[in-house]
Amino acid sequence: MKIVLFANTDWFLFNFKLSLARALRERGDEVILMSPPGDYGPRLRELGFRWEALPVSRSGVNPLAEVAVIRRIAALYRAWQPDLVHHFTIKCVIYGSFAARRAGVPAIVNSVTGLGFALLANTPKARLIRPVVLALYRRALRGTEVIFQNADNRDTLAAHGVLTRSHVQVIAGDGIDVSRFRPADQAGEAPVVLMMARLLHSKGIADFVAAAGIVRQHRPEVRFLLAGAQDPGNPESISDAELAGWRSEGSVEFLGQRSDVLELNQVAGIAVLASTQGEGIPRALLEAAACGLPMVATDVPGCRDLVVPGETGLLVPPADPQALAQALLGLLQDAAARARMGQAARERVERCFADAVVIGETSAVYVRAMEAAR
């Protein structure tokens, strides 16, 4: 079987879909990976995969240019003649589905990995484009297999009537290599609180900085690390001025984009995600949990799917830095609770979110899609 995996960045394919691509290749499928060009495409080729670069602007709004992209995708699908295409992230889902129908691809699978700015934000711009996005989703997802990472996202789109003619499955996350992401052999001595996230307002960056300032008034030895970069193509990106102001306060160490995520998790003692709008299954928390870290996160979709309160971590209200600080202070003062929650987090990842689990469920969706195509 020939399968195309299409995402909006080669980074996404390399970090989130490499295990799936390997599993498909090992069972004898021909796999084509497609994304806009970037630094990770050549690395995929070095691993023996066929990676094809397709320029797609994440923020493009020129109708003629966007239609041209859909035609280009359709032309590639006609040339490759895949049996099944699997699209990830909103633009790839919408454009890829339109193109796949044009090209007569037998089976279409779409992964909605998060609802994004248009459906989650409450700004004038988001409210303006929301009906358009919902209409495009409704047409794109019609008759396809649709995978959600959590039930909240599924129910949100279902409430808008988007899924009435789709086949829907919830698969918890992208999977994770639990043999690679594992607890450190020896716990670090200095207390470290780690948050990994793009520098977007919706990720709760300001709340994390404020909570760090509160905690350090009581525990000045605690280090707060934030790994992630600004995202200029996103309307919610943190500005240079905001970032400079937080740096000058000194409560949080801003690390920028990092590739050593395993090492960072293994030196940390607590993982945080302060998202205010919800996630799919947040990769940052998944990696932390696999490394045996207790989690403190906001009670929003995605986070609440990973964090079982009192068992694998703590949930706090979104946009409440005081509550976040109090939860962190409680865990920082209770080493036994941190150890117990971290072990439970690791065990839950192995049971529910490991690569083998997610790939098995995804393969079952592929089988169903091919049977329906026949």
C-alpha positions in Angstrom: 0.0 0.0 0.0 1.2 3.5 -0.8 0.6 6.1 1.9 1.2 9.8 2.0 1.7 11.6 5.4 1.2 15.4 4.9 1.9 18.0 7.6 2.5 21.7 7.8 6.2 21.4 8.9 8.9 18.8 8.4 9.7 19.3 12.1 6.2 17.9 12.9 6.8 14.9 10.7 10.3 14.2 12.2 9.3 14.7 15.9 5.7 13.4 15.9 5.3 11.0 13.0 8.6 9.3 12.6 7.6 6.2 14.6 4.4 5.8 12.5 6.3 6.1 9.3 8.8 3.5 10.4 6.1 1.1 11.5 4.4 1.5 8.1 7.7 0.9 6.2 8.5 -2.1 8.3 5.2 -3.8 7.4 6.0 -3.2 3.7 4.1 0.0 2.9 5.6 2.6 0.6 5.6 5.9 2.6 5.8 9.4 1.2 6.3 12.3 3.6 5.3 15.8 2.5 5.6 19.2 4.1 6.9 22.7 3.4 10.7 22.8 3.2 12.8 23.0 6.4 15.8 21.7 8.2 14.2 18.3 9.0 13.4 17.2 5.5 17.0 16.3 4.7 17.1 14.4 8.0 14.1 12.3 7.0 15.8 11.5 3.7 19.0 10.5 5.6 16.8 7.9 7.4 15.8 6.5 4.1 12.4 8.1 3.7 11.0 9.8 0.6 10.3 13.4 1.7 8.8 15.8 -0.8 8.9 19.6 -0.2 5.7 21.5 -0.9 5.7 25.3 -0.1 2.5 26.1 1.9 2.2 29.4 3.7 0.6 28.9 7.2 -0.8 32.4 7.2 -1.5 32.9 3.5 -4.9 34.4 2.7 -4.6 35.2 -1.1 -7.4 33.1 -2.6 -5.6 32.6 -5.9 -2.4 31.5 -4.3 -4.3 29.1 -1.9 -6.2 27.6 -4.8 -2.9 27.1 -6.7 -1.6 25.2 -3.7 -4.6 22.8 -3.7 -4.1 22.2 -7.4 -0.4 21.5 -6.8 -1.3 18.9 -4.2 -3.9 17.3 -6.4 -1.3 17.1 -9.2 1.2 15.4 -6.9 -1.5 12.9 -5.7 -2.4 12.1 -9.3 1.2 11.5 -10.1 1.9 9.3 -7.0 -1.5 7.5 -7.0 -1.5 6.7 -3.3 -3.9 4.3 -1.8 -4.3 6.4 1.3 -3.4 9.9 2.4 -3.2 11.1 6.0 -3.3 14.8 6.7 -2.2 16.6 9.9 -2.9 20.2 11.1 -5.7 22.4 9.8 -4.5 23.7 6.5 -3.2 20.3 5.4 -6.5 18.7 6.4 -8.6 21.1 4.4 -6.4 21.6 1.4 -5.2 18.0 1.3 -8.8 16.7 1.4 -10.0 18.9 -1.4 -6.9 17.8 -3.5 -7.3 14.1 -2.7 -10.9 14.2 -3.9 -9.8 15.9 -7.1 -7.1 13.3 -7.6 -9.4 10.3 -6.9 -7.5 9.1 -3.9 -9.4 6.1 -2.5 -8.9 6.7 1.2 -8.6 9.9 3.2 -7.7 10.2 6.8 -7.6 13.5 8.6 -6.1 14.2 12.1 -7.5 17.2 13.9 -4.6 17.7 16.4 -6.1 20.9 17.9 -8.8 23.4 17.2 -6.5 26.4 16.6 -6.8 30.1 16.7 -10.0 30.5 14.7 -12.1 28.2 16.9 -10.5 28.8 20.3 -9.7 32.5 20.4 -12.2 35.2 21.2 -10.7 38.1 19.3 -12.5 40.0 16.5 -10.3 38.4 13.9 -11.0 34.9 15.2 -14.8 35.5 15.3 -14.6 36.9 11.8 -12.9 33.9 10.2 -14.6 31.2 12.3 -17.6 30.7 10.1 -15.3 30.3 7.1 -13.1 27.7 8.8 -16.1 25.7 9.9 -17.6 25.7 6.4 -14.2 24.6 5.0 -14.0 21.9 7.7 -17.5 20.7 6.9 -16.7 20.2 3.2 -13.2 18.8 3.8 -14.1 16.2 6.4 -17.1 14.9 4.6 -16.8 11.2 4.0 -13.3 10.9 5.5 -11.9 9.2 8.5 -11.3 11.8 11.2 -9.0 11.3 14.2 -9.2 13.5 17.2 -6.8 13.5 20.1 -9.4 14.2 22.7 -13.2 14.0 23.1 -13.5 17.7 23.9 -12.3 18.7 20.4 -14.5 16.1 18.8 -17.6 17.3 20.6 -16.8 21.0 19.8 -16.7 20.3 16.1 -19.7 18.0 16.3 -21.7 20.7 18.0 -21.1 22.9 14.9 -22.4 20.2 12.6 -19.1 19.6 11.0 -18.9 15.8 11.6 -22.3 14.6 10.4 -20.9 12.9 7.3 -17.6 11.7 8.8 -16.3 8.6 10.5 -14.8 9.7 13.8 -12.2 8.1 16.1 -10.5 9.5 19.2 -6.8 8.4 19.5 -5.0 9.9 22.4 -2.1 11.8 21.0 0.7 11.2 18.5 2.4 8.4 20.5 5.8 8.6 22.2 8.8 6.3 22.2 8.9 5.3 25.9 12.2 3.5 25.4 13.8 6.9 24.6 11.8 9.2 26.8 12.3 7.7 30.2 13.2 8.9 33.7 16.7 10.0 34.5 19.0 7.5 36.1 19.6 9.9 39.0 17.4 12.8 40.1 18.8 16.3 40.0 19.5 18.1 43.2 18.3 21.6 42.3 14.5 22.1 42.0 13.7 22.9 38.4 10.3 23.7 37.0 10.1 23.3 33.2 7.5 24.5 30.7 7.9 23.8 27.0 5.6 25.8 24.7 5.6 28.1 21.7 5.7 31.7 23.0 2.0 32.4 22.4 -0.4 34.2 24.6 -2.8 31.2 24.5 -0.1 29.0 26.0 -0.3 31.0 29.3 3.3 32.4 29.1 2.3 35.4 31.1 0.7 33.3 33.8 3.8 31.0 34.0 6.0 34.1 34.4 3.8 35.6 37.1 3.6 32.2 39.0 7.4 31.9 38.9 7.7 35.3 40.5 5.3 34.3 43.3 7.0 31.0 43.9 10.5 32.5 44.0 9.4 35.0 46.7 9.1 31.9 49.0 11.6 29.6 47.3 14.3 31.7 45.5 16.4 28.7 44.8 13.9 27.2 42.4 14.8 27.6 38.7 12.0 28.2 36.2 12.9 27.2 32.6 10.8 28.0 29.5 11.8 26.3 26.3 10.1 27.5 23.1 10.4 30.2 20.4 8.3 33.0 19.2 6.0 32.3 16.3 5.7 35.4 14.1 3.2 33.7 11.7 0.7 33.3 14.6 -1.5 36.2 15.6 -1.0 35.2 19.3 2.8 35.3 19.2 4.5 37.1 22.1 6.1 40.4 21.1 9.8 41.2 21.4 8.9 43.9 23.9 7.0 41.6 26.1 9.7 39.0 26.0 12.4 41.6 26.8 10.4 42.8 29.8 10.0 39.3 31.2 13.7 38.6 30.7 14.6 41.7 32.7 12.5 40.5 35.6 14.7 37.4 35.9 12.1 35.0 37.3 12.2 32.7 34.3 15.1 31.5 32.1 14.0 31.8 28.5 15.8 29.1 26.6 14.5 29.6 23.1 13.8 26.7 20.7 15.6 23.6 22.0 16.3 20.2 20.5 17.5 18.6 23.7 14.0 18.1 25.1 14.9 14.7 26.6 17.8 16.1 28.6 15.7 19.1 29.8 13.0 16.8 31.1 15.5 14.6 32.8 16.9 17.5 34.8 13.5 18.9 35.7 11.5 18.1 38.8 8.1 19.3 37.7 6.5 20.0 34.3 4.0 22.8 33.7 1.7 23.8 30.9 -0.4 26.8 31.5 -2.5 26.8 28.3 -5.6 29.0 28.4 -7.5 27.6 25.3 -6.9 23.9 25.2 -4.7 21.5 23.3 -5.0 18.2 21.4 -2.8 16.0 23.6 0.1 18.3 24.6 3.3 16.8 23.5 5.3 18.7 26.1 3.4 17.1 28.9 3.5 13.7 27.2 7.3 13.8 27.1 7.5 15.0 30.7 5.2 12.3 31.9 7.2 9.6 30.0 10.2 10.9 31.9 8.5 10.4 35.2 7.7 14.0 36.0 4.6 15.1 38.0 2.6 17.7 36.0 0.9 20.9 36.9 -1.4 22.1 34.1 -4.5 24.1 33.5 -7.9 22.4 33.4 -8.5 22.7 29.7 -9.0 20.1 26.9 -5.9 18.0 26.3 -4.3 18.8 29.6 -7.0 17.2 31.5 -6.7 14.1 29.3 -3.1 13.6 30.6 -3.2 14.9 34.1 -5.3 12.9 36.6 -5.6 15.2 39.6 -3.8 13.9 42.7 -2.6 10.8 40.7 -0.3 12.1 38.0 -0.3 15.8 38.8 -2.5 18.7 39.6 -4.9 20.8 37.6 -5.5 24.5 38.2 -7.9 27.0 36.6 -6.6 28.7 33.4 -5.4 32.3 33.6 -4.9 32.0 37.4 -1.2 32.5 38.2 -1.9 32.5 41.9 -3.5 29.1 41.8 -0.6 27.8 39.6 1.9 29.1 42.1 0.2 27.5 45.1 0.1 24.2 43.3 3.8 24.4 42.5 4.7 25.4 46.1 2.8 22.4 47.4 4.6 20.0 45.2 8.0 21.6 45.8 7.5 21.0 49.5 6.5 17.3 49.1 9.2 15.1 47.5 7.2 12.0 48.2 4.2 13.3 46.3 6.4 14.3 43.4 7.9 10.8 43.2 4.5 9.1 43.5 2.9 11.2 40.8 5.9 11.0 38.5 5.8 7.2 38.7 2.1 7.1 38.1 2.5 9.5 35.1 5.1 7.2 33.5 2.9 4.1 34.0 -0.1 5.8 32.4 1.9 6.9 29.4 3.1 3.3 28.9 -0.4 2.0 29.2 -2.3 4.6 27.1 0.0 6.9 25.1 3.0 4.8 23.9 3.9 4.5 20.2 2.7 0.9 20.1 -0.7 1.8 21.3 -1.2 4.8 19.1 0.2 3.2 16.0 -2.0 0.1 16.5 -5.1 2.3 16.7 -4.1 4.4 13.7 -3.5 1.3 11.7 -7.0 0.1 12.5 -8.3 3.4 11.1 -6.4 2.8 7.9 -7.9 -0.6 7.5 -11.4 0.7 8.0 -10.7 3.5 5.4 -9.4 1.1 2.8 -12.3 -1.3 3.4 -14.8 1.6 2.9 -12.9 2.6 -0.3 -13.3 -0.9 -1.7 
